[in-house]
C-alpha cells in the first residue's frame, strides 16, 4: 500500500524542483535560441525525477540521484566542468587561495592507519613537535584504523582557533603520544623555494597559481636581484597544475612591458571574449630565462610558459605540458553550491590554443597523449617568427626525457621503505649538515641495506613484462612448446636480482634517501634544495644560460640539436 503522505511530500518536492528549474531557464533564456528545446527537456527530466522518487519500489535518496544525474551530464561536456556541493566548497577555496583551516600537515595511508608525511614548517603540527613518520592512532578519541585519507583530512581541517586532539605512535617511543593542537588558517606557500643555484643563476620554484602568487614571484625575483649578482634565471613550473588567470598575467608582466597582449579568451558568450594585457612596467625585460615544464604543468602554467615562448622572451625546457587551455568560471547556484563551468578557451600571443583537441586519448596522468599530425597547426612567434605548434600543451624548445625511477626504486618508494629509513635516521641523528651540504655516505647506504634485510618488497622489470607478453603471444600462436627451452633460458637471464639491482641503482637510491632525510630537518625548502644540483633538467638549463650564443640561437629559431655540444 502506498504511503500517501510520503507520496505527497515527494510530489511537492518534485513540483518545487521543477518550478526552480523552469524559473532558471526563463531567467536565462536570452542566452539561447533553443529555449523551447531546453524547456521541453527540463520538463521531461523533472517529470522523470519526480515519478522515480514517488513510485520506485525501494526508498530513494533524492540528493544522491540528483548528484549522479548532474555529474553524468557535466561529464559529457569536458573534464573541468564540475558541480561543487556545499560540502566541497572548502576544498575548492583551498585550490583558489592556498588557504584552509587545519593543522598544516599531510597524511598518507600506511596499512590500516595513517602516517604524517609532511608537517609544514611554521604551522601548528610542526610547532607541536609532530614529526614525519608519526603514526596517527586516534583523532578526537576515535580510532583511525580503517578510515580513508579523505575521512581523516576532513577531521583535521576545521575553523581556525579550534582544537583537535591526536594520539600518535612515534618510532622508538614506547608510549603513545597525545597532542592537542589549535588549528590555524593555513596558507601554503606558492613559492616554496628560491635562491642562487650556480654563479649568477637564480632559481624560483612556483607550485600553484593561488591568490597573490604573482607578488610572491616578484618578491623572490627582487630579493635575488638585491642579494646577488643575478644575471640569468631558471623558473620552475614542473608539476604546477595552474589556478588563477590574473596571477598568470601578473607573472608574465614581470618580464614583458606594459601594453603587451599576453592571452585572449574566446567563448560562446560575448562577455567572455577578452584580451588580457600587461598593465605594469616590467621588472626585468632583459634577463635570460629558462622555464621548466613537464606533463604536470597545466592551465596557468601553460599560459606563462607559452606566452613567454611566443614572445621569444624565454627558452622552454622539459616535456610537453598538460594541454589545458579552457577557462572555468564559477556560478553560484542554490543551497550554497557552485557550478564550475567552462566558458571560453585560452589563446596565447601566436594565436594558438593550448587545449588538447581530443579528451579521449590522454596519458594515465591526464596529460596529452599522441596527437595526430592532422590536428596540429603551425604558428609563428611574434619577434623571431620561429615555428611553434598547437594540438595540446606547450612543446618545449629543448626536449628532455622525463626522469623515471627504476623498478626497484619505485617499489621502495611505494612501500614507504625509504621513508621509514629516513624516520629511523632522524631519530638517531639529532642534527645534520645544511640541505645543500648533506650527503648520504656509503656507510649510510650499507645501513639502509641492513634495514631492508627483513623487509618485504618486490617489483617487475620492463624486461620481465615484455617476456610475459611474448610468452602469452607465442602460446596463442602455438609456438611456445617448440621454443620452451629458449624461453626458460631467457627467463633465467632477465630475472631480476634485488642485490644486483640495488647496487646498479645505488646513486639513484642515495639521492632519494637524501631527499627524504633532509626533509626531516629542513622541511619543504630542504627537500627542494637537496636535489637542485643533481636535477638533470636544472643542470641543462644552467648550461644553456651560460652559453649566450646557444640561448640566442634557440630564441632566434636557428638552433639545431646537431650543432649543440650536448
N, C-alpha and C positions, 0 to 999 in steps of 0.2 A: 504494500500500500504506500502510495506517495505521501510524504510529509508535506502538506500544503504550505506550512509556514516556511519550511526550507525553500520550497519552490518559489514562493513569493519573494523571499529575501534575495535569492539569487536572480530572480527575474528583474527586481528593482535595480540590483547592481548592474545587470546587463543593460537595462534601459539607460541608466546613468552613464555607463561607459560609452554607449552608442551616442548619446547626446553630446558628450565631451568631444568625441572623435569628429562628429559631424560639424560641431561648432568650430573645431580646429581647422577643418577643411574650408569652411565658409570664410573664416578669417584670413586664410592664406590663398584663397582661390585665385587672387590676382596674379600669382606667380606661375600659373599653369593654364594652358589652353585645353587641357584634358580634364576639366572639372567634373564632367558627367562620369567619365571612366573611373576617376578617383573616388567620387561619391558612391557610385554603384558598388565598387569592390569593398569599400569600407563598410557599407551596409551589409554585404554578404559576410564579411569577416565577423562583424559584431553579432550577426544572427547566429552564425555557427558557434561562436564563443558562448553566447547565451544558452543555446539549445544543449550544447555539450555539458555545461555546468549544471543545468537543470535535470537532464534526463540520463546522463551516463550512469551505468549500472553501479559503479563504485563511487565513493566520495572523491571529489576532485579538489585540487588546490589551485584556485584561480590565479594566484600570483605566479606559481611555477609554470602553469600553462602559458600565461601571457609572456613570461620571460623567454620560454623556449621559442614561442612564435616570433618575438621581436628579434632574438638572436639569429634565427634561421633567415628572417627577412633581410637583416643587415649583412649577414654573411654572403648573400648573393650580390652585394654591391662591391665592396673591397675589404681588405683585411683591417682597415683602420677606422671604419665607421662603426661605432660601438655605443651601446646603451650603458650608461653609468648609473647604477642604482644608488639610492641614498647611502646604503651600507658601504659602497665602494668609493664614495666621494673623497674620503681621507687619503686613500692610496693615490687617487688621481691628483689631489692637491700636492702630494709629495713629488709626483712626476713633474709638475709645473714649477714648483718653488724650491724643491730640495729640502723642504722643511716638514717635520712631523713631530708629534708629541711622543716621547718614549725615553728609553734608557741609553740609546746610542750604541747598539751592538748588533751584529748579525749572528744568526744561528743556523745550524745545519743538522739534519738527522744523522744520528750515529747509533745504529742498532735500534732499540726501542726508545731511546732517549734523544736529547738534543744537546749539541755541543756549541759553546760560544766559539765562533771562528775569528771574529774581528771586533774587539771593543774599539770604538772610535776615540782617538786621543782628545782629551779635554772635555769629554761628555760624561754623564753620570756613571755609566758602567765602569769606565776606566778609573774615574775618581774614587769609586767604591772598591777599587783593587780587584775587580773581576778580570780574569786573565783568559786569553785564548787557550782553549783546551779544557776549560772548566765545563763539567757536565751538568746540565740542568736536570735536577731530580724532581723538584716541585716548583710550581708557580702559584702563589696565593694559597698555599697549603694543599693544592690539588696535584696529583701525580702527573708527570709529563709523559709517562710511558704510553705509547700508542697514539699520541697526538701528532698531527701534521705540523709542518713548518708554519703554515698559514694560521693554524689554531693558536700556536704559541706566540706568533708575531702579533696577533690581534690583542692578546692579553698583555704583552709587554708594552704595546703602544697605549697611549691614553693622554688625557689632559695634562698639560704642564702643571707642576706643583702638587700632583697627586703621587701617592706612593705605591710601590709594588714589592711584595716580599718574595725572595728567591731562595731556594735551597739548592746548594751545589755540591758536587763531589770534585775535589781537586787532586790531581796526580801527586802522590807522595804524602797526602794528608790523611791520617787515619779516621778523622771525624768529618761529618758533613759540615759545610759552611752555611750560615744563614745571613742573608744580606737584605736590608730594607732600603730600597733606592727611591729617591724622589725624581720623578720624571721631569724632563725639561723640554723646551721647544728645540728640537734638534735641527741644525742646519748643516747639511753635508756640503763640504767644500766642492765647488765646481772645478777649482784649480787645486788639486791635492799636492802638486809639487811644481816648483820652478827653480832654476838655478843655472849656473855656468857649468857646462859639461866638459869642454875641452878648449883651451886657449881663449879665443874671443867669441866662442859659440855659446849662445844661450839656449835654454830648453824650457818649454812651457807645456804642461800636460793639462788638457781640458777634458773632463769626463762627462759633462752634461751641459745642456743649454737651458739652465734654470734662470730664475729672476736674478738680475744684476751680474750674470756671469761675464758680460761684456766689460763691466767695470773691473771685475776680478782679473781678467786678462790684461786690461790696460794697466792696472796697478802692478801686476807681475812684470810687464814689459818696462814700465817706468822704473821699477826697483832694479831690474837688471842693468838698465842704462846708467842708473845713478851709482851702483856699487862696482860695476866692472866696465872694462873697455869693450862693450858689446858691439860686434861687427856683423855677426850672422845669427840666424835663429832657426831652431827646429821646433815646429809647432805640431804637437802630437794629438791627433783626433781619432786614434785607433780605438775601436770599441765604444765610441761615443754615439749613443742612439738618437741624439738630436733633442729637440724641445722647442723653445720659443723662437719664432721667426725674427722678432725685433732684436733679439740678442745676437743672432747670426749677422744681421745688418750692422749692428754696432761693432762687432769684431772685424768684419771686412773693412769697415770705415777706419779702423786703426791704421790700415796700410794703403788705403786709396783716398783720394781727396774729395772734398765736398762737391756734390753735384753728380758724382759718378753713379750711374744706374747699376745696381747690384743684382736685383732679381725682380721679375714681374710675375704676377699671378693672373691666371685666366680661368674663368668658370662660366657656368650657365647663367648665373645671376650677375647682372652688370656690376653691382656694388662690390663684387669680389675681384673685379679686374682692376689691379692696382700696379703702379710702378713704385718700387722702393729704392730710394737713392741715399747715398751718403749725405748726412746733414751737418757733419762737423769737419773741421780741418783734420787731416791725417796726423797721427802721432809720429809715423815714420814711413815715408814713401819710397825709401831707397834701400833699406836693409834687405839683403838676400835672405829668402825664406825657403825652407823645405817643409812641406806639410805631409805628415804621415797619415795614411788611411788604410783601412782593411775592410773586410766584408761586414764588420760590425759598425762601420761608420755610416750613419743614416741621417736622412732628413736635413736638419740644420747643419750637420757636419758636411753634408754634400753641397749645401749652398755655399758654405765658407770655402771649402776646398775647390769646388767647381768654379766659383766666381773668381777666386784668385788665379786659377788656371786660365780661365777665359780672358782675364785682364792682363795675362802674362806677368803677373805680379809674384808668383811663387811656383816652384817646382813641386809637383805632387809625386809622392813615392809610396810604394806598397802594393796592395792588391785592390782589385776593383771594389768599389764601395757597394753598399747595400742595395740601392736603387729605389729609394722612396722619395718621390717628388710630388706628393699630394699635400694639400693644405687642409687641415682639420679646424673646424670651428665648433665650439660647444654652445648648444642651445638649451636654455633651461626649460624643463618640462614639469609635469605635475609631481607633487609629493617629494620635492627637493631632489629629484633625479635630473640627469642631464643626458642629452644626446650629443655625442661627438661625431660630427658628420663631415665627410669630405666635400668641400665646396669649390675647390679650384686646384690647378696644377702649377708647380713652380717652373719658371723658365729663367735660366741664368744668362749672362750677357751675350754669349754667342748665339742665343736663340734656341738652344737645345733644352729638352726636358729631361730631367734625371730619373723620371719614373720608369720602372720596368714595365714594358708594354704587356707582358703576359704574367699573371699571378700564378699560373698553374705549374710553371717549370722553375721553381726556386730550389735552392740547396736546403739541406737539413736545418741550417741556422736561419732560414728565411731570406737570405740574400739572393741576388740574381744568379740564376743558373745559366745554361747555354742560351745565347741569343742568336737566332738565325741571321745570316747576313741580310736577308730581305727586310728585316726590321731595324737595321742600322743605317743611319743617315749621317753624313759628314757635315761638320760646321767649321767655321774659322774663328780663331781667337782674334780679339779686337786690334791688338797692336802688331803682333808678328805675323798674323794671318796663317799660323800653323794649324794643321788639321786636328780636330777633336771630334768625338762621336757621341751620339745619343744611344738609345737602346737599353738603358738601365744602368744607373750608377755612374760614378766618375772613374774613368780608366786612367791610372797613374801615368805620368810621363816616364817614370822609371819603375818598371815592374819587378817585384821580388816575390819569390815563393813564400807563402806563409810558413812560419816555423811550426813544425808539428812534433809533438812528443813521440818518442819511441814507444812501442807497445809496453815495455817493462816500466817505463816512466809513467805512462797513463795508468797502469794498474796500481802502482804505488801511490799515485795521487788520488785516484778514485777510492782506494781502500783507506785513505787518510793515514797511511803509514809514515810518509814524510812529515805530515802534520803532527802525528803523535810523537815522532822522534824530536821534533822541534819543541814540543811541550816538555819532554824529558830534559832536553838540553838546557832550556831556560830555567828549569828547576835546579839544575846542578851548576849553572854558571850565572851568578847574580848580575854580572856586567860583561859587556863585550866591547870591542873597538867600535868606532863610528861606522855607520852603514856603508860608507864608501870604502873604508879600510878593512872591514871584517872579511875574512876568507875562511871557508871550510877547509880544514887541513886533512892530510892523509890519515892522521890518527882519528879525526872525527869521522871520516868515511869508513874506516875499519870498525869503529864503534857502532856505526849505523848498520853495517853488515851483521855484527853480533846481535844487534837489536832485531834484525829481520829473521834471525835463525829459526825462531819458533812461530813465525807469523804465516798466515795463510794468504797467499796471493798467487794468481796465475794470469796468463794472457795468451792471446793468439797473434802470431806474427802475420804479416801480409803474405809471406811465402806459404804459410800453413793454410791460410784462407784460400789462396789460389790452388793449392794442392787439392783441397776438399772439393773445389769447384770442378777441377779437371777430373778427379776421380768420379764425381757424380755424372759428368757428361760422358765419360768413357764407359761407365756402367750402362747408361741409357743407350749408348751406341753399340753396346755389346763387344767392346774392345778390352775391357778391364781384365777379364780372365786370362787372355793371352799375354797381357803385359803386367800381370800381378807382381812378378819378381822385381821388375824395374820400378814399379810403383812403391813397393816396400823399401827398396834401396834408397829411392828418392826421399821417402818419408823420414827415414833414419838420418839422412844427411841434413835435412832442413829443420828437423825437430829442434825447438828452442831449448836452450840450456840457461837456466837462471844465472848460474855462477859466471858463465862466459858473457852473457848479455849485460850483467851488472858492470863488468869490467869494460866492455865495449862502450857502454854509455855512461862511464864514470863522470866525465866532465859535465854532461847534461844533468845528472842526478845531483852532483855537488852544487850546481847553480840553483836547482830547485830547493835544495836544503838551505842554501844561503838565504834565499828569498824568504822562506818560512821562518827561519831562525831570527833574522834581522827584524822581521815584523813584530816579534815578541817584545822587542826593546824599543823600537822606533816607529812602530805602528805603520799607518798607510804611507806616510812620507818615506820611511825607511825601506818599505817594500819596493817602491819605485826606484829610489836612489841606489839600492843594492844591485839592480840589474842594468842600469844605464850603460855601463861601459862594456857589457857583454852582449848587448842587443844588436843583432846584425843590421837591422834597418836604421838604427841611430848611427851606427858606425858608417854605413853607406851615405847617410845624409851628411855627416861631417866631412867625408871625403869630397862630396860634390860641392859643399860650401867652401872648402879650402881651395878648390880648383876653379878660379873665377872664369877661365875660358870654357871649362866644361859646363858650368852653371849657365853662362850666357848662351852657349850653343843650344842647350836644351830649350831655353825660353825663345830663342830665335827660330827654332824648328830645323836647325841644321845638324843636330846631334844624330850620330849613328852609333849603335852599340859596338860595332866593329872598331870604331875609332877610339873607343874608351879603353884605357889600360885594364879596366876591370871586366 
